[in-house]
Structure formats: structure tokens, C-alpha cells
Amino acid sequence: MFRQKSLPHIITPRCRLALLEPHQAEIMAQFRNANRLHLRQWEPTRSDQFFTAAYWEIQLRIALKHFRTGNSVCLVITDPAETEVMGVCNYTNIVRGTMMSCQLGYALASRHQGQGIMYEALQASLDYIFEEVGLHRVMANYLPRNQRSGDLLARLGFKIEGHAEKFMQINGRWEDHVLTSRINPNEC
Ligand SMILES: CC(C)(COP(=O)(O)OP(=O)(O)OC[C@H]1O[C@@H](n2cnc3c(N)ncnc32)[C@H](O)[C@@H]1OP(=O)(O)O)[C@@H](O)C(=O)NCCC(=O)NCCS
């Protein structure tokens, strides 16, 4: 069975990216509560439980387990001292063998938008995914009306590969998405 060894601790000029420990669940719940309205239009419908520390304690435990078994790398973006969650970038559905691919999803706190923070976090974490995890393709999908997300992916070198009708349920509705991906630049 596949086993990913050491946990990532990625340092960028303004943030730190890591898998949080279950005892840090409170700052995840704070991030989710503070951004409940901001993120609602871009994400699946969330239950009330989703906004509690008890929920995040379990999710952080699951994220660590899924990291070790090589299924996902769910990174939390914090300030350098890990006092505040600024956002998340989740590399999930890792498929190995002849695909070596994963899906990328991300969200940034409303108050940290417009400063290049997510660009900085994704650039550094993509380097980790390509160089350390060794994946070949990272796929990311966005709503056609999500201009900020489309701009961010384009700046990171993601290429549009198509459009999928009623691809994902967002805020209670099946929504069309733009499909993009980025190939590992270190491969020939
Ligand atoms: C999508 C999302 C992460 C984009 O956040 P963002 O802050 O716009 O993204 P970036 O990190 O690329 O920052 C770009 C902005 O910072 C500005 N900026 C300032 N300093 C910068 C720097 N050093 N480097 C890059 N950009 C910088 C850019 O000009 C740009 O501002 P503008 O949008 O006003 O032109 C954020 O809007 C979000 O979380 N949205 C809700 C959830 C969501 O949509 N998730 C994705 C679903 S597909």
C-alpha cells in the first residue's frame, strides 16, 4: 500500500501551508464562520455542523489519515504563527498508476482577497505536489461567472480543456463548470 512519509510544512513570504492537527480545529471553525456568506455562492451547501470545531476536529484527523495513505493533501493556509486560517487548498482524489492526477479546490478568507495570497500559496503548493508527491496533472474547475478564480488559474499556467454541463452541485444547484488543468512542468 502507498504511504506518503513526512508531513508538508511549506513556508512562503507571507504564509505557512500545512495539515493542521486536530487540536487546531477551533481556528478552522473560526475561518468557516467568518466566511460563511462569502463562500456560500461558490461551494456546496453546508450543514450547520460544518461550522463547528467538533466537525473540524474529525475532518482534520481524516485529512491526516488520507495524507498518509496518499489519497489527498489538504493544506491549510495560515499566518506564519498559525494563529489564523487564511484559506485552504485541497489536492484531493489522487489517482496514481497511469494517471498520476488529482483535483484542486481552494478558498480564501474574504479579508485576504486582492493581495496575491492565494497565488503565492498555490504556486508553492503546486511545486510540492509536482516535485515531492510526483503527480503529473492537477485539475481544477470553476464556475464561468467566477472571474477571480479563472484569472488565478490562468496566471498559474492552468489551461482550459473544456466545459462540463451541470458538473457540480454548488449552493444547492447543478452548475456548469470550466475544466482546466496544469501538467507537471518538470517532466519531459
Ligand atoms: C478565488 C480566490 C481564491 C481568488 O482570490 P484572489 O485574492 O483574487 O487571488 P490572488 O491570490 O490571485 O490575488 C489576485 C489579486 O491580488 C492582487 N495582488 C496584489 N498583490 C499581488 C501579488 N504580489 N501577486 C499577485 N497578485 C497580487 C492582484 O492584482 C489581484 O487583484 P484584483 O483581483 O483586484 O485584480 C478568492 O476569490 C476566493 O476564495 N473566492 C471564493 C472561493 C472560490 O471561488 N474558490 C474557487 C472555486 S473554483
The ligand as an SDF file (V2000), in Angstrom:
LIG
                    3D

 48 50  0  0  0  0  0  0  0  0999 V2000
  -10.7490   32.5970   -5.9860 C   0  0  0  0  0  0  0  0  0  0  0  0
   -9.9780   33.3230   -4.9030 C   0  0  0  0  0  0  0  0  0  0  0  0
   -9.0620   32.3620   -4.1700 C   0  0  0  0  0  0  0  0  0  0  0  0
   -9.1280   34.4040   -5.5700 C   0  0  0  0  0  0  0  0  0  0  0  0
   -8.5380   35.2420   -4.5860 O   0  0  0  0  0  0  0  0  0  0  0  0
   -7.5890   36.4640   -5.0410 P   0  0  0  0  0  0  0  0  0  0  0  0
   -7.1330   37.1690   -3.8560 O   0  0  0  0  0  0  0  0  0  0  0  0
   -8.3000   37.2380   -6.0950 O   0  0  0  0  0  0  0  0  0  0  0  0
   -6.4240   35.6810   -5.7570 O   0  0  0  0  0  0  0  0  0  0  0  0
   -4.8950   36.0070   -5.9290 P   0  0  0  0  0  0  0  0  0  0  0  0
   -4.1240   35.4510   -4.7930 O   0  0  0  0  0  0  0  0  0  0  0  0
   -4.5210   35.5240   -7.2760 O   0  0  0  0  0  0  0  0  0  0  0  0
   -4.7920   37.5900   -5.8800 O   0  0  0  0  0  0  0  0  0  0  0  0
   -5.0350   38.3340   -7.0530 C   0  0  0  0  0  0  0  0  0  0  0  0
   -5.3630   39.7450   -6.6750 C   0  0  0  0  0  0  0  0  0  0  0  0
   -4.3590   40.2590   -5.7960 O   0  0  0  0  0  0  0  0  0  0  0  0
   -3.7080   41.3980   -6.4120 C   0  0  0  0  0  0  0  0  0  0  0  0
   -2.3060   41.3610   -5.9620 N   0  0  0  0  0  0  0  0  0  0  0  0
   -1.7700   42.2160   -5.0580 C   0  0  0  0  0  0  0  0  0  0  0  0
   -0.5140   41.8570   -4.8030 N   0  0  0  0  0  0  0  0  0  0  0  0
   -0.2330   40.7740   -5.5550 C   0  0  0  0  0  0  0  0  0  0  0  0
    0.9120   39.9660   -5.7050 C   0  0  0  0  0  0  0  0  0  0  0  0
    2.0270   40.1790   -5.0050 N   0  0  0  0  0  0  0  0  0  0  0  0
    0.8590   38.8980   -6.5650 N   0  0  0  0  0  0  0  0  0  0  0  0
   -0.2700   38.6340   -7.2470 C   0  0  0  0  0  0  0  0  0  0  0  0
   -1.4110   39.3780   -7.1210 N   0  0  0  0  0  0  0  0  0  0  0  0
   -1.3680   40.4440   -6.2840 C   0  0  0  0  0  0  0  0  0  0  0  0
   -3.9440   41.2300   -7.8810 C   0  0  0  0  0  0  0  0  0  0  0  0
   -3.8730   42.4420   -8.5740 O   0  0  0  0  0  0  0  0  0  0  0  0
   -5.3720   40.6820   -7.8570 C   0  0  0  0  0  0  0  0  0  0  0  0
   -6.2730   41.7150   -7.5060 O   0  0  0  0  0  0  0  0  0  0  0  0
   -7.5920   42.0310   -8.3780 P   0  0  0  0  0  0  0  0  0  0  0  0
   -8.3950   40.7510   -8.3930 O   0  0  0  0  0  0  0  0  0  0  0  0
   -8.2440   43.1250   -7.6300 O   0  0  0  0  0  0  0  0  0  0  0  0
   -7.0660   42.3720   -9.7260 O   0  0  0  0  0  0  0  0  0  0  0  0
  -10.9200   34.0100   -3.8770 C   0  0  0  0  0  0  0  0  0  0  0  0
  -11.6680   34.9990   -4.5390 O   0  0  0  0  0  0  0  0  0  0  0  0
  -11.8840   33.0460   -3.2090 C   0  0  0  0  0  0  0  0  0  0  0  0
  -11.5240   32.3170   -2.2990 O   0  0  0  0  0  0  0  0  0  0  0  0
  -13.1560   33.0490   -3.6790 N   0  0  0  0  0  0  0  0  0  0  0  0
  -14.2070   32.2440   -3.0970 C   0  0  0  0  0  0  0  0  0  0  0  0
  -13.9850   30.7530   -3.2110 C   0  0  0  0  0  0  0  0  0  0  0  0
  -13.6980   30.3190   -4.6130 C   0  0  0  0  0  0  0  0  0  0  0  0
  -14.1000   30.9420   -5.5660 O   0  0  0  0  0  0  0  0  0  0  0  0
  -12.9880   29.2090   -4.7270 N   0  0  0  0  0  0  0  0  0  0  0  0
  -12.6170   28.6600   -6.0060 C   0  0  0  0  0  0  0  0  0  0  0  0
  -13.6990   27.8140   -6.5480 C   0  0  0  0  0  0  0  0  0  0  0  0
  -13.2660   27.2800   -8.1840 S   0  0  0  0  0  0  0  0  0  0  0  0
  1  2  1  0
  2  3  1  0
  2  4  1  0
  2 36  1  0
  4  5  1  0
  5  6  1  0
  6  7  2  0
  6  8  1  0
  6  9  1  0
  9 10  1  0
 10 11  2  0
 10 12  1  0
 10 13  1  0
 13 14  1  0
 14 15  1  0
 15 16  1  0
 15 30  1  0
 16 17  1  0
 17 18  1  0
 17 28  1  0
 18 19  1  0
 18 27  1  0
 19 20  2  0
 20 21  1  0
 21 22  1  0
 21 27  2  0
 22 23  1  0
 22 24  2  0
 24 25  1  0
 25 26  2  0
 26 27  1  0
 28 29  1  0
 28 30  1  0
 30 31  1  0
 31 32  1  0
 32 33  2  0
 32 34  1  0
 32 35  1  0
 36 37  1  0
 36 38  1  0
 38 39  2  0
 38 40  1  0
 40 41  1  0
 41 42  1  0
 42 43  1  0
 43 44  2  0
 43 45  1  0
 45 46  1  0
 46 47  1  0
 47 48  1  0
M  END
$$$$
